[in-house]
């Protein structure tokens, strides 16, 4: 299998993301990263669930 790589050259319309203005997006993005790490075998199911629970406590009040 051939490995490929990518390099970012520049960005446009850069937006500062914070919990107040973009909380839903930030929560779902971080949860998606955790699920991806789980699917790759980097986190096991228990670790993933624990991290998602802690993440939910940060955003869902």
ChimeraX attribute file (.defattr): number of C-alpha atoms within 10 A of each C-alpha:
attribute: neighborCount
match mode: 1-to-1
recipient: residues
	/A:1	3
	/A:2	3
	/A:3	4
	/A:4	5
	/A:5	4
	/A:6	5
	/A:7	5
	/A:8	5
	/A:9	5
	/A:10	5
	/A:11	6
	/A:12	5
	/A:13	5
	/A:14	6
	/A:15	6
	/A:16	7
	/A:17	11
	/A:18	10
	/A:19	12
	/A:20	9
	/A:21	10
	/A:22	11
	/A:23	15
	/A:24	12
	/A:25	13
	/A:26	16
	/A:27	17
	/A:28	13
	/A:29	12
	/A:30	14
	/A:31	19
	/A:32	13
	/A:33	12
	/A:34	20
	/A:35	20
	/A:36	14
	/A:37	15
	/A:38	17
	/A:39	13
	/A:40	10
	/A:41	10
	/A:42	13
	/A:43	16
	/A:44	13
	/A:45	14
	/A:46	10
	/A:47	13
	/A:48	20
	/A:49	16
	/A:50	11
	/A:51	17
	/A:52	18
	/A:53	12
	/A:54	11
	/A:55	16
	/A:56	14
	/A:57	10
	/A:58	12
	/A:59	13
	/A:60	9
	/A:61	5
